[in-house]
Amino acid sequence: MAFVSDRSGYRQLWIIDLETGRIRPLLQKSGARLPAWSPRLPETASSTP
């Protein structure tokens, strides 16, 4: 799961590992806004011949 927080003193994008509960910043840069995800790609688009 991903979320935006200012827990480090500035806005960052964070991720939580739902199995372990580990929370860590996704990037080390500040100024994050609400995450926006692209649509899921079909499996054939990501595989190479």
C-alpha distance matrix in Angstrom:
0.0 3.8 6.9 10.6 12.9 16.4 16.4 18.1 20.8 19.5 16.6 13.9 10.6 8.4 5.6 5.3 6.9 7.1 10.7 12.0 10.3 10.8 9.6 10.9 11.7 11.0 14.5 17.5 18.7 18.8 19.0 15.5 15.3 12.8 10.7 12.5 11.8 14.9 16.0 15.6 18.7 21.1 21.4 24.9 23.9 22.0 24.7 27.9 31.4
3.8 0.0 3.8 7.2 9.9 13.4 14.0 15.4 17.8 16.1 13.0 10.4 6.9 5.6 4.3 6.4 9.2 10.3 13.8 14.4 12.3 11.8 9.5 9.8 9.3 8.5 11.6 14.6 15.4 15.1 15.2 11.7 11.6 9.5 7.5 10.1 10.3 13.8 15.7 16.0 19.0 22.0 22.6 25.8 24.2 22.4 25.5 28.4 32.0
6.9 3.8 0.0 3.8 6.5 10.3 11.2 13.2 15.0 13.4 10.2 8.4 5.8 5.4 6.4 8.3 11.8 12.8 16.4 16.5 13.7 13.2 10.2 10.4 9.5 9.7 12.0 14.3 14.5 13.4 13.1 9.7 9.3 7.5 7.2 10.5 12.0 15.7 17.9 18.8 21.9 25.1 25.9 29.1 27.3 25.7 28.9 31.7 35.4
10.6 7.2 3.8 0.0 3.8 7.1 9.1 10.8 12.0 9.9 6.5 5.6 4.6 6.0 8.7 11.2 14.8 16.2 19.6 19.3 16.3 15.3 11.7 11.2 9.3 10.0 11.2 12.7 12.2 10.4 9.7 6.8 6.7 6.4 7.4 11.2 13.5 17.2 19.9 21.3 24.2 27.5 28.6 31.5 29.4 27.8 31.1 33.7 37.4
12.9 9.9 6.5 3.8 0.0 3.8 5.5 7.8 8.8 7.7 5.4 5.7 6.7 7.1 10.2 12.0 15.8 17.2 20.5 19.5 16.1 15.0 11.3 11.0 9.4 11.4 12.3 12.8 12.5 10.2 10.2 8.5 9.2 9.7 11.2 15.0 17.3 21.0 23.7 24.9 27.8 31.1 31.9 34.9 32.9 31.1 34.2 36.8 40.5
16.4 13.4 10.3 7.1 3.8 0.0 3.8 5.4 5.2 4.6 4.3 6.2 8.9 9.6 13.2 15.0 18.7 20.3 23.3 21.9 18.6 17.0 13.3 12.5 10.7 13.1 13.1 12.5 11.9 9.1 9.5 9.3 10.6 12.2 14.1 17.8 20.3 23.9 26.9 28.2 30.9 34.3 35.1 38.0 35.7 33.8 37.0 39.3 43.1
16.4 14.0 11.2 9.1 5.5 3.8 0.0 3.8 5.6 7.0 7.6 8.2 10.4 9.7 12.7 13.8 17.3 18.9 21.6 19.7 16.3 14.7 11.2 10.9 10.1 13.4 13.9 13.0 13.5 11.5 12.7 12.3 13.9 15.1 16.4 20.2 22.3 25.9 28.7 29.6 32.3 35.5 35.9 39.0 37.0 34.8 37.7 40.1 43.8
18.1 15.4 13.2 10.8 7.8 5.4 3.8 0.0 3.8 5.7 7.5 7.8 10.6 10.3 13.6 15.2 18.3 20.6 23.0 20.8 17.9 15.5 12.1 10.6 9.3 12.6 12.2 10.4 11.1 9.5 11.7 12.1 14.6 16.4 17.4 21.1 23.1 26.6 29.6 30.4 32.8 36.1 36.3 39.1 37.0 34.6 37.5 39.6 43.3
20.8 17.8 15.0 12.0 8.8 5.2 5.6 3.8 0.0 3.8 7.0 8.9 12.4 13.0 16.6 18.4 21.8 23.9 26.5 24.4 21.3 19.2 15.7 14.3 12.4 15.3 14.3 12.3 11.8 9.3 10.8 12.2 14.4 16.7 18.4 22.1 24.5 27.9 31.1 32.3 34.7 38.2 38.7 41.4 39.1 36.9 39.9 41.9 45.7
19.5 16.1 13.4 9.9 7.7 4.6 7.0 5.7 3.8 0.0 3.8 6.3 10.0 11.7 15.5 18.0 21.4 23.6 26.4 24.8 21.9 19.7 16.0 14.1 11.5 13.6 12.2 10.6 9.2 6.0 7.1 8.6 11.0 13.7 15.5 19.0 21.6 24.9 28.2 29.6 32.0 35.5 36.3 38.8 36.3 34.4 37.5 39.5 43.3
16.6 13.0 10.2 6.5 5.4 4.3 7.6 7.5 7.0 3.8 0.0 3.8 7.1 9.4 13.1 15.9 19.4 21.5 24.6 23.4 20.5 18.6 14.8 13.1 10.2 11.6 10.8 10.4 8.7 5.5 5.3 5.4 7.4 9.9 11.7 15.3 18.0 21.3 24.6 26.1 28.6 32.2 33.1 35.7 33.2 31.4 34.7 36.8 40.6
13.9 10.4 8.4 5.6 5.7 6.2 8.2 7.8 8.9 6.3 3.8 0.0 3.8 6.2 9.9 13.0 16.4 18.7 21.7 20.6 18.0 15.8 12.1 10.0 6.7 7.8 7.3 7.6 6.9 5.3 6.4 4.9 7.8 9.6 10.2 13.7 15.8 19.1 22.4 23.5 25.8 29.3 30.0 32.6 30.2 28.2 31.4 33.5 37.3
10.6 6.9 5.8 4.6 6.7 8.9 10.4 10.6 12.4 10.0 7.1 3.8 0.0 3.8 7.0 10.4 13.6 15.9 19.0 18.4 16.0 14.1 10.7 8.8 5.9 5.7 6.7 8.8 8.8 8.2 8.8 5.8 7.7 8.2 7.5 11.0 12.6 16.0 19.0 20.0 22.4 25.8 26.4 29.2 26.9 24.9 28.1 30.4 34.2
8.4 5.6 5.4 6.0 7.1 9.6 9.7 10.3 13.0 11.7 9.4 6.2 3.8 0.0 3.8 6.9 10.2 12.6 15.5 14.7 12.2 10.3 6.9 5.6 4.2 5.2 7.8 9.8 11.1 11.0 12.2 9.5 11.1 10.9 9.8 13.2 14.1 17.5 20.1 20.4 23.0 26.1 26.3 29.3 27.5 25.2 28.1 30.6 34.3
5.6 4.3 6.4 8.7 10.2 13.2 12.7 13.6 16.6 15.5 13.1 9.9 7.0 3.8 0.0 3.8 6.6 9.2 12.0 11.7 9.7 8.2 5.8 5.7 6.2 6.1 9.7 12.3 14.1 14.6 15.7 12.7 13.8 12.7 10.8 13.6 13.5 16.8 18.8 18.5 21.0 23.8 23.8 27.0 25.5 23.1 25.8 28.5 32.1
5.3 6.4 8.3 11.2 12.0 15.0 13.8 15.2 18.4 18.0 15.9 13.0 10.4 6.9 3.8 0.0 3.8 5.8 8.7 8.3 6.1 5.6 4.5 6.7 8.9 9.5 13.2 15.5 17.6 17.9 19.1 16.1 16.9 15.5 13.8 16.4 16.0 19.2 20.6 19.9 22.6 25.0 24.7 28.1 27.1 24.7 27.1 30.0 33.4
6.9 9.2 11.8 14.8 15.8 18.7 17.3 18.3 21.8 21.4 19.4 16.4 13.6 10.2 6.6 3.8 0.0 3.8 5.5 5.6 5.2 5.3 6.6 8.6 11.4 11.5 15.2 17.6 20.1 20.9 22.3 19.4 20.3 18.7 16.5 18.6 17.5 20.2 21.2 19.8 22.2 24.1 23.3 26.8 26.2 23.5 25.5 28.5 31.7
7.1 10.3 12.8 16.2 17.2 20.3 18.9 20.6 23.9 23.6 21.5 18.7 15.9 12.6 9.2 5.8 3.8 0.0 3.8 5.7 5.3 7.6 9.1 11.9 14.5 14.7 18.5 21.0 23.2 23.6 24.6 21.5 21.8 19.7 17.7 19.5 18.4 21.0 21.5 20.0 22.8 24.4 23.7 27.4 27.2 24.8 26.7 30.0 33.0
10.7 13.8 16.4 19.6 20.5 23.3 21.6 23.0 26.5 26.4 24.6 21.7 19.0 15.5 12.0 8.7 5.5 3.8 0.0 3.8 5.9 8.2 11.0 13.6 16.7 16.9 20.7 23.0 25.6 26.4 27.7 24.7 25.3 23.3 21.2 22.9 21.4 23.7 24.0 22.1 24.4 25.6 24.4 28.0 28.2 25.6 27.1 30.2 33.0
12.0 14.4 16.5 19.3 19.5 21.9 19.7 20.8 24.4 24.8 23.4 20.6 18.4 14.7 11.7 8.3 5.6 5.7 3.8 0.0 3.8 5.4 8.9 11.7 15.2 16.1 19.6 21.4 24.3 25.1 26.9 24.2 25.2 23.8 21.9 24.1 23.0 25.6 26.3 24.6 26.9 28.4 27.1 30.6 30.5 27.7 29.1 32.0 35.0
10.3 12.3 13.7 16.3 16.1 18.6 16.3 17.9 21.3 21.9 20.5 18.0 16.0 12.2 9.7 6.1 5.2 5.3 5.9 3.8 0.0 3.8 6.3 9.8 13.2 14.7 18.2 19.8 22.4 22.7 24.3 21.7 22.6 21.1 19.8 22.3 21.8 24.7 25.7 24.6 27.2 29.1 28.3 31.8 31.4 28.7 30.6 33.6 36.7
10.8 11.8 13.2 15.3 15.0 17.0 14.7 15.5 19.2 19.7 18.6 15.8 14.1 10.3 8.2 5.6 5.3 7.6 8.2 5.4 3.8 0.0 3.8 6.6 10.3 12.0 15.2 16.5 19.4 20.1 22.1 19.8 21.3 20.4 19.0 21.7 21.3 24.2 25.7 24.6 27.0 29.1 28.2 31.5 30.8 27.9 29.8 32.5 35.8
9.6 9.5 10.2 11.7 11.3 13.3 11.2 12.1 15.7 16.0 14.8 12.1 10.7 6.9 5.8 4.5 6.6 9.1 11.0 8.9 6.3 3.8 0.0 3.8 7.1 9.4 12.4 13.6 16.2 16.6 18.4 16.2 17.8 17.2 16.1 19.2 19.3 22.5 24.4 23.8 26.3 28.8 28.4 31.6 30.5 27.8 30.1 32.7 36.1
10.9 9.8 10.4 11.2 11.0 12.5 10.9 10.6 14.3 14.1 13.1 10.0 8.8 5.6 5.7 6.7 8.6 11.9 13.6 11.7 9.8 6.6 3.8 0.0 3.8 6.3 8.9 10.0 12.9 13.7 16.1 14.2 16.4 16.4 15.2 18.3 18.5 21.6 23.9 23.5 25.6 28.4 27.9 30.9 29.4 26.6 28.9 31.2 34.8
11.7 9.3 9.5 9.3 9.4 10.7 10.1 9.3 12.4 11.5 10.2 6.7 5.9 4.2 6.2 8.9 11.4 14.5 16.7 15.2 13.2 10.3 7.1 3.8 0.0 3.8 5.5 6.7 9.2 10.1 12.5 10.8 13.4 14.0 12.9 16.1 16.8 19.8 22.6 22.7 24.7 27.8 27.6 30.4 28.5 25.8 28.5 30.6 34.3
11.0 8.5 9.7 10.0 11.4 13.1 13.4 12.6 15.3 13.6 11.6 7.8 5.7 5.2 6.1 9.5 11.5 14.7 16.9 16.1 14.7 12.0 9.4 6.3 3.8 0.0 3.8 6.9 9.0 10.7 12.6 10.3 12.8 13.1 11.1 13.8 13.9 16.7 19.5 19.5 21.3 24.4 24.3 26.9 24.8 22.2 24.9 27.0 30.7
14.5 11.6 12.0 11.2 12.3 13.1 13.9 12.2 14.3 12.2 10.8 7.3 6.7 7.8 9.7 13.2 15.2 18.5 20.7 19.6 18.2 15.2 12.4 8.9 5.5 3.8 0.0 3.8 5.6 8.1 10.5 9.2 12.4 13.8 12.2 14.7 15.4 17.9 21.1 21.4 22.9 26.2 26.2 28.5 26.0 23.5 26.3 27.9 31.7
17.5 14.6 14.3 12.7 12.8 12.5 13.0 10.4 12.3 10.6 10.4 7.6 8.8 9.8 12.3 15.5 17.6 21.0 23.0 21.4 19.8 16.5 13.6 10.0 6.7 6.9 3.8 0.0 3.8 6.8 10.1 10.2 13.8 15.9 15.1 17.8 18.9 21.4 24.7 25.2 26.6 29.9 29.9 32.1 29.5 27.0 29.6 31.0 34.7
18.7 15.4 14.5 12.2 12.5 11.9 13.5 11.1 11.8 9.2 8.7 6.9 8.8 11.1 14.1 17.6 20.1 23.2 25.6 24.3 22.4 19.4 16.2 12.9 9.2 9.0 5.6 3.8 0.0 3.8 6.9 7.8 11.5 14.3 14.0 16.6 18.3 20.7 24.3 25.3 26.8 30.3 30.7 32.7 29.9 27.7 30.6 32.0 35.8
18.8 15.1 13.4 10.4 10.2 9.1 11.5 9.5 9.3 6.0 5.5 5.3 8.2 11.0 14.6 17.9 20.9 23.6 26.4 25.1 22.7 20.1 16.6 13.7 10.1 10.7 8.1 6.8 3.8 0.0 3.8 5.7 9.3 12.5 13.2 16.1 18.5 21.2 24.8 26.2 28.1 31.7 32.4 34.6 31.8 29.9 33.0 34.6 38.4
19.0 15.2 13.1 9.7 10.2 9.5 12.7 11.7 10.8 7.1 5.3 6.4 8.8 12.2 15.7 19.1 22.3 24.6 27.7 26.9 24.3 22.1 18.4 16.1 12.5 12.6 10.5 10.1 6.9 3.8 0.0 3.8 6.5 10.1 11.6 14.3 17.2 19.9 23.5 25.4 27.4 31.1 32.3 34.4 31.5 30.0 33.4 35.1 38.9
15.5 11.7 9.7 6.8 8.5 9.3 12.3 12.1 12.2 8.6 5.4 4.9 5.8 9.5 12.7 16.1 19.4 21.5 24.7 24.2 21.7 19.8 16.2 14.2 10.8 10.3 9.2 10.2 7.8 5.7 3.8 0.0 3.8 6.8 7.9 10.9 13.7 16.6 20.1 22.0 24.2 27.9 29.1 31.4 28.6 27.2 30.6 32.6 36.4
15.3 11.6 9.3 6.7 9.2 10.6 13.9 14.6 14.4 11.0 7.4 7.8 7.7 11.1 13.8 16.9 20.3 21.8 25.3 25.2 22.6 21.3 17.8 16.4 13.4 12.8 12.4 13.8 11.5 9.3 6.5 3.8 0.0 3.8 6.2 8.9 12.3 15.3 18.6 20.9 23.4 27.1 28.7 31.1 28.4 27.3 30.9 33.1 36.9
12.8 9.5 7.5 6.4 9.7 12.2 15.1 16.4 16.7 13.7 9.9 9.6 8.2 10.9 12.7 15.5 18.7 19.7 23.3 23.8 21.1 20.4 17.2 16.4 14.0 13.1 13.8 15.9 14.3 12.5 10.1 6.8 3.8 0.0 3.8 6.4 9.9 13.2 16.1 18.4 21.2 24.8 26.5 29.1 26.7 25.8 29.4 32.0 35.7
10.7 7.5 7.2 7.4 11.2 14.1 16.4 17.4 18.4 15.5 11.7 10.2 7.5 9.8 10.8 13.8 16.5 17.7 21.2 21.9 19.8 19.0 16.1 15.2 12.9 11.1 12.2 15.1 14.0 13.2 11.6 7.9 6.2 3.8 0.0 3.8 6.5 10.0 13.0 15.0 17.7 21.3 22.9 25.5 23.1 22.1 25.7 28.3 32.0
12.5 10.1 10.5 11.2 15.0 17.8 20.2 21.1 22.1 19.0 15.3 13.7 11.0 13.2 13.6 16.4 18.6 19.5 22.9 24.1 22.3 21.7 19.2 18.3 16.1 13.8 14.7 17.8 16.6 16.1 14.3 10.9 8.9 6.4 3.8 0.0 3.8 6.8 9.8 12.3 15.0 18.6 20.6 23.0 20.5 20.0 23.7 26.3 29.9
11.8 10.3 12.0 13.5 17.3 20.3 22.3 23.1 24.5 21.6 18.0 15.8 12.6 14.1 13.5 16.0 17.5 18.4 21.4 23.0 21.8 21.3 19.3 18.5 16.8 13.9 15.4 18.9 18.3 18.5 17.2 13.7 12.3 9.9 6.5 3.8 0.0 3.8 6.6 8.6 11.4 14.9 16.8 19.3 17.0 16.4 20.1 22.9 26.5
14.9 13.8 15.7 17.2 21.0 23.9 25.9 26.6 27.9 24.9 21.3 19.1 16.0 17.5 16.8 19.2 20.2 21.0 23.7 25.6 24.7 24.2 22.5 21.6 19.8 16.7 17.9 21.4 20.7 21.2 19.9 16.6 15.3 13.2 10.0 6.8 3.8 0.0 3.8 6.4 8.5 12.1 14.5 16.5 13.9 14.0 17.8 20.4 23.8
16.0 15.7 17.9 19.9 23.7 26.9 28.7 29.6 31.1 28.2 24.6 22.4 19.0 20.1 18.8 20.6 21.2 21.5 24.0 26.3 25.7 25.7 24.4 23.9 22.6 19.5 21.1 24.7 24.3 24.8 23.5 20.1 18.6 16.1 13.0 9.8 6.6 3.8 0.0 3.8 6.3 9.4 12.3 14.4 12.4 13.1 16.7 19.6 22.7
15.6 16.0 18.8 21.3 24.9 28.2 29.6 30.4 32.3 29.6 26.1 23.5 20.0 20.4 18.5 19.9 19.8 20.0 22.1 24.6 24.6 24.6 23.8 23.5 22.7 19.5 21.4 25.2 25.3 26.2 25.4 22.0 20.9 18.4 15.0 12.3 8.6 6.4 3.8 0.0 3.8 6.6 8.9 11.5 10.2 10.4 13.7 17.0 20.1
18.7 19.0 21.9 24.2 27.8 30.9 32.3 32.8 34.7 32.0 28.6 25.8 22.4 23.0 21.0 22.6 22.2 22.8 24.4 26.9 27.2 27.0 26.3 25.6 24.7 21.3 22.9 26.6 26.8 28.1 27.4 24.2 23.4 21.2 17.7 15.0 11.4 8.5 6.3 3.8 0.0 3.8 6.3 8.2 6.4 7.3 10.6 13.7 16.6
21.1 22.0 25.1 27.5 31.1 34.3 35.5 36.1 38.2 35.5 32.2 29.3 25.8 26.1 23.8 25.0 24.1 24.4 25.6 28.4 29.1 29.1 28.8 28.4 27.8 24.4 26.2 29.9 30.3 31.7 31.1 27.9 27.1 24.8 21.3 18.6 14.9 12.1 9.4 6.6 3.8 0.0 3.8 5.4 5.5 7.2 9.4 12.6 14.9
21.4 22.6 25.9 28.6 31.9 35.1 35.9 36.3 38.7 36.3 33.1 30.0 26.4 26.3 23.8 24.7 23.3 23.7 24.4 27.1 28.3 28.2 28.4 27.9 27.6 24.3 26.2 29.9 30.7 32.4 32.3 29.1 28.7 26.5 22.9 20.6 16.8 14.5 12.3 8.9 6.3 3.8 0.0 3.8 5.4 5.6 6.7 10.2 12.5
24.9 25.8 29.1 31.5 34.9 38.0 39.0 39.1 41.4 38.8 35.7 32.6 29.2 29.3 27.0 28.1 26.8 27.4 28.0 30.6 31.8 31.5 31.6 30.9 30.4 26.9 28.5 32.1 32.7 34.6 34.4 31.4 31.1 29.1 25.5 23.0 19.3 16.5 14.4 11.5 8.2 5.4 3.8 0.0 3.8 5.5 5.4 8.1 9.7
23.9 24.2 27.3 29.4 32.9 35.7 37.0 37.0 39.1 36.3 33.2 30.2 26.9 27.5 25.5 27.1 26.2 27.2 28.2 30.5 31.4 30.8 30.5 29.4 28.5 24.8 26.0 29.5 29.9 31.8 31.5 28.6 28.4 26.7 23.1 20.5 17.0 13.9 12.4 10.2 6.4 5.5 5.4 3.8 0.0 3.8 5.7 8.0 10.5
22.0 22.4 25.7 27.8 31.1 33.8 34.8 34.6 36.9 34.4 31.4 28.2 24.9 25.2 23.1 24.7 23.5 24.8 25.6 27.7 28.7 27.9 27.8 26.6 25.8 22.2 23.5 27.0 27.7 29.9 30.0 27.2 27.3 25.8 22.1 20.0 16.4 14.0 13.1 10.4 7.3 7.2 5.6 5.5 3.8 0.0 3.8 6.7 10.1
24.7 25.5 28.9 31.1 34.2 37.0 37.7 37.5 39.9 37.5 34.7 31.4 28.1 28.1 25.8 27.1 25.5 26.7 27.1 29.1 30.6 29.8 30.1 28.9 28.5 24.9 26.3 29.6 30.6 33.0 33.4 30.6 30.9 29.4 25.7 23.7 20.1 17.8 16.7 13.7 10.6 9.4 6.7 5.4 5.7 3.8 0.0 3.8 6.7
27.9 28.4 31.7 33.7 36.8 39.3 40.1 39.6 41.9 39.5 36.8 33.5 30.4 30.6 28.5 30.0 28.5 30.0 30.2 32.0 33.6 32.5 32.7 31.2 30.6 27.0 27.9 31.0 32.0 34.6 35.1 32.6 33.1 32.0 28.3 26.3 22.9 20.4 19.6 17.0 13.7 12.6 10.2 8.1 8.0 6.7 3.8 0.0 3.8
31.4 32.0 35.4 37.4 40.5 43.1 43.8 43.3 45.7 43.3 40.6 37.3 34.2 34.3 32.1 33.4 31.7 33.0 33.0 35.0 36.7 35.8 36.1 34.8 34.3 30.7 31.7 34.7 35.8 38.4 38.9 36.4 36.9 35.7 32.0 29.9 26.5 23.8 22.7 20.1 16.6 14.9 12.5 9.7 10.5 10.1 6.7 3.8 0.0
